[in-house]
């Protein structure tokens, strides 16, 4: 796993340093101005997850996947390295962003909105949702897949409004994630909710990982 961490840092060192510094400070600023914990959790989770997607769309853009394939590792292990690197980056950025948010002066969110059990479960769930959807797309299509998905869901949303139909856009899907976390806390209590949500998140990550492996094995370079 170490070789994949070193590869990603070597290839994307400047991007990791710039975004890994800029995003947490921006999150700290926003936390002092916003008063909606759920909106903050969604926005910060998306920003942390987008760092990971930027790295691998850059890899696709510069045709750097061949470097990973030149290493003595299976394609499954390469994808495992991608997921491990992604989660390390997201968790690291999240910890830094939360620390800055707690120290940033302002009338915005309180400590419980940032580090309470509900807040932690919510942001982990949002990050999982974003990564689970977009990682397989980046594996198969690169940046084009992400853009097509985002534009396509927005078009579906507009068409749904025009024809008064019910279509699940990104907004409604992510809203379902938040409601699921709320339902777990209401049904199982704090400890039970942590266990239930973490089990679901592990399962979702695993399914996304297996789909990415399948796509990567079928892809030719």
Backbone torsions as a table, in degrees:
resi	resn	phi	psi	omega
1	UNK	NA	-31.1	-177.6
2	UNK	-60.0	-38.9	-178.2
3	UNK	-63.2	-32.4	179.2
4	UNK	-74.2	-37.1	176.2
5	UNK	-62.5	-44.1	179.4
6	UNK	-66.7	-39.2	178.5
7	UNK	-60.9	-48.1	-177.7
8	UNK	-64.9	-40.2	179.6
9	UNK	-67.4	-38.5	179.4
10	UNK	-65.4	-43.4	-177.6
11	UNK	-72.1	-34.1	-170.4
12	UNK	-124.1	26.3	-173.0
13	UNK	-53.8	-49.3	-177.5
14	UNK	-64.4	-43.0	180.0
15	UNK	-63.4	-43.9	179.7
16	UNK	-61.7	-44.0	-178.1
17	UNK	-66.8	-45.6	-177.2
18	UNK	-65.8	-52.9	-177.6
19	UNK	-70.5	-36.0	179.4
20	UNK	-67.2	-19.4	175.7
21	UNK	-96.4	-45.0	-175.3
22	UNK	-66.5	-48.7	-175.3
23	UNK	-60.7	-48.6	179.7
24	UNK	-60.1	-37.9	178.3
25	UNK	-68.7	-36.5	175.8
26	UNK	-65.5	-40.7	177.0
27	UNK	-61.3	-41.4	177.5
28	UNK	-60.8	-41.5	178.5
29	UNK	-64.7	-45.5	-178.9
30	UNK	-62.7	-39.7	-178.0
31	UNK	-62.5	-24.0	179.4
32	UNK	-86.5	-6.2	-176.3
33	UNK	-118.1	-19.6	-174.6
34	UNK	-97.5	153.3	179.2
35	UNK	-125.4	16.6	178.3
36	UNK	-114.9	103.6	-179.6
37	UNK	-57.5	-38.5	-177.5
38	UNK	-69.3	-43.4	177.6
39	UNK	-63.1	-40.7	178.9
40	UNK	-63.7	-43.7	179.7
41	UNK	-60.9	-43.2	-179.5
42	UNK	-65.8	-46.2	-178.0
43	UNK	-64.7	-46.9	-178.7
44	UNK	-66.7	-40.3	178.7
45	UNK	-61.8	-42.3	179.8
46	UNK	-64.6	-40.7	-179.5
47	UNK	-66.4	-40.6	177.9
48	UNK	-66.3	-41.3	-179.6
49	UNK	-69.2	-32.4	-177.0
50	UNK	-68.4	-25.6	175.1
51	UNK	-58.7	-45.3	-179.9
52	UNK	-63.4	-43.5	-179.1
53	UNK	-65.5	-35.9	178.5
54	UNK	-61.6	-41.9	-179.1
55	UNK	-59.6	-45.0	-173.0
56	UNK	-85.1	-20.3	169.8
57	UNK	-75.7	-31.0	173.3
58	UNK	-64.7	-42.0	178.3
59	UNK	-59.7	-40.9	177.9
60	UNK	-68.0	-40.7	-178.5
61	UNK	-61.4	-43.3	-176.9
62	UNK	-93.6	10.4	176.8
63	UNK	55.2	44.0	-176.3
64	UNK	-92.2	-0.7	-179.6
65	UNK	-62.6	-26.7	178.5
66	UNK	-61.1	-30.0	177.8
67	UNK	-64.0	-44.0	178.0
68	UNK	-64.7	-38.9	-178.8
69	UNK	-70.0	-19.2	178.5
70	UNK	-79.5	-13.5	178.1
71	UNK	-76.7	153.5	178.8
72	UNK	-76.2	72.8	-177.3
73	UNK	-150.1	150.7	176.9
74	UNK	-75.0	163.7	177.8
75	UNK	-65.9	-31.8	177.1
76	UNK	-62.6	-42.5	-179.2
77	UNK	-69.1	-33.1	176.9
78	UNK	-62.5	-44.9	179.1
79	UNK	-67.7	-37.7	175.8
80	UNK	-59.8	-41.0	176.3
81	UNK	-62.6	-38.0	178.7
82	UNK	-63.7	-44.9	179.5
83	UNK	-66.9	-41.7	179.8
84	UNK	-63.8	-44.5	178.0
85	UNK	-61.8	-43.6	-179.7
86	UNK	-60.1	-46.6	-179.0
87	UNK	-69.2	-34.3	175.3
88	UNK	-62.6	-43.1	178.6
89	UNK	-64.7	-43.8	-178.6
90	UNK	-65.9	-45.1	-179.3
91	UNK	-65.7	-41.2	178.3
92	UNK	-62.3	-45.3	178.5
93	UNK	-64.4	-38.8	179.9
94	UNK	-63.9	-45.7	178.8
95	UNK	-60.9	-46.1	179.8
96	UNK	-64.8	-44.9	179.7
97	UNK	-62.8	-38.6	178.8
98	UNK	-67.2	-41.4	178.6
99	UNK	-61.4	-43.2	178.7
100	UNK	-65.9	-39.8	179.6
101	UNK	-62.5	-39.1	-179.8
102	UNK	-67.8	-29.3	-177.6
103	UNK	-92.6	-17.6	-174.6
104	UNK	-74.1	126.4	180.0
105	UNK	-73.9	147.0	178.1
106	UNK	153.6	165.1	-176.4
107	UNK	-87.6	13.7	-173.3
108	UNK	-76.9	-129.3	-173.0
109	UNK	-71.1	149.6	178.5
110	UNK	-94.5	172.9	-176.2
111	UNK	-58.5	-40.3	-178.1
112	UNK	-66.8	-27.2	177.1
113	UNK	-72.4	-16.5	-176.6
114	UNK	-105.5	-36.6	-174.2
115	UNK	-126.0	6.6	175.2
116	UNK	-67.3	161.9	-178.4
117	UNK	-57.1	-45.4	-179.8
118	UNK	-61.0	-41.8	-179.6
119	UNK	-65.5	-42.1	-179.6
120	UNK	-64.6	-46.4	179.5
121	UNK	-63.3	-38.7	-177.8
122	UNK	-65.7	-46.6	-177.3
123	UNK	-70.1	-36.5	174.6
124	UNK	-62.2	-39.3	179.6
125	UNK	-67.2	-42.4	178.8
126	UNK	-65.5	-42.6	178.8
127	UNK	-62.2	-41.6	178.4
128	UNK	-62.1	-43.3	-179.5
129	UNK	-60.9	-45.0	-178.7
130	UNK	-65.7	-48.2	-177.8
131	UNK	-65.8	-41.9	-177.3
132	UNK	-62.0	-33.7	179.9
133	UNK	-81.1	-46.0	-168.9
134	UNK	-87.8	-25.7	179.6
135	UNK	-60.9	-49.1	177.1
136	UNK	-59.9	-34.2	178.6
137	UNK	-65.7	-40.5	178.9
138	UNK	-69.3	-33.9	177.4
139	UNK	-62.7	-44.4	-174.4
140	UNK	-84.5	-41.2	-170.5
141	UNK	-122.7	-8.0	-176.7
142	UNK	70.8	-151.2	-178.2
143	UNK	-60.8	-34.0	-177.8
144	UNK	-59.8	-39.1	179.8
145	UNK	-64.4	-40.6	178.6
146	UNK	-64.3	-45.5	-178.2
147	UNK	-65.3	-42.9	179.3
148	UNK	-62.0	-41.0	179.6
149	UNK	-64.0	-46.9	-178.4
150	UNK	-63.7	-47.7	-179.7
151	UNK	-65.5	-41.9	-178.5
152	UNK	-61.9	-42.5	179.7
153	UNK	-67.8	-33.2	177.6
154	UNK	-68.9	-38.9	177.2
155	UNK	-63.8	-41.8	177.0
156	UNK	-60.9	-39.0	178.6
157	UNK	-63.4	-42.3	178.4
158	UNK	-64.6	-44.4	178.7
159	UNK	-63.1	-37.3	178.8
160	UNK	-63.1	-39.9	178.2
161	UNK	-66.0	-39.8	-177.7
162	UNK	-66.3	-40.3	-175.1
163	UNK	-103.3	7.8	178.6
164	UNK	54.1	39.5	178.9
165	UNK	-99.2	167.5	179.7
166	UNK	-104.9	107.9	179.2
167	UNK	-126.0	134.1	-179.4
168	UNK	-82.2	102.4	176.4
169	UNK	-88.8	178.5	178.4
170	UNK	-57.4	-41.7	-177.8
171	UNK	-60.8	-45.3	-178.4
172	UNK	-71.9	-34.0	177.6
173	UNK	-65.2	-44.9	178.6
174	UNK	-68.1	-33.0	174.9
175	UNK	-62.4	-35.8	177.2
176	UNK	-65.0	-34.2	177.2
177	UNK	-62.0	-47.1	178.7
178	UNK	-62.2	-41.5	179.3
179	UNK	-66.6	-33.2	177.1
180	UNK	-64.6	-41.1	176.8
181	UNK	-64.2	-42.6	177.8
182	UNK	-60.6	-43.2	-178.8
183	UNK	-64.8	-38.1	178.8
184	UNK	-64.6	-41.7	179.8
185	UNK	-67.6	-38.5	-179.9
186	UNK	-70.2	-33.2	-174.9
187	UNK	-86.5	-37.9	-170.3
188	UNK	-112.0	-8.2	-175.9
189	UNK	79.0	175.1	-174.6
190	UNK	-56.5	-54.4	-176.3
191	UNK	-66.4	-44.8	179.6
192	UNK	-64.3	-37.8	179.4
193	UNK	-64.5	-41.1	178.3
194	UNK	-59.6	-48.0	-179.7
195	UNK	-62.7	-46.7	-176.9
196	UNK	-63.9	-46.7	-177.5
197	UNK	-66.4	-42.4	-179.5
198	UNK	-63.7	-38.2	177.4
199	UNK	-62.0	-44.8	179.1
200	UNK	-63.5	-42.7	-178.0
201	UNK	-64.9	-41.3	177.3
202	UNK	-62.4	-42.8	180.0
203	UNK	-63.6	-44.8	179.9
204	UNK	-63.2	-44.0	177.7
205	UNK	-61.8	-40.1	-179.9
206	UNK	-63.9	-45.2	179.7
207	UNK	-63.9	-41.3	177.6
208	UNK	-63.6	-41.5	178.4
209	UNK	-61.5	-47.0	-179.5
210	UNK	-62.8	-38.3	177.2
211	UNK	-65.3	-41.5	178.6
212	UNK	-63.0	-41.6	178.2
213	UNK	-61.2	-46.2	179.9
214	UNK	-58.8	-45.1	-179.9
215	UNK	-66.4	-39.8	-177.9
216	UNK	-68.1	-36.9	178.4
217	UNK	-66.3	-30.5	-177.6
218	UNK	-86.2	-10.9	-173.1
219	UNK	-86.5	140.1	177.6
220	UNK	-106.4	143.6	-178.6
221	UNK	-121.2	NA	NA
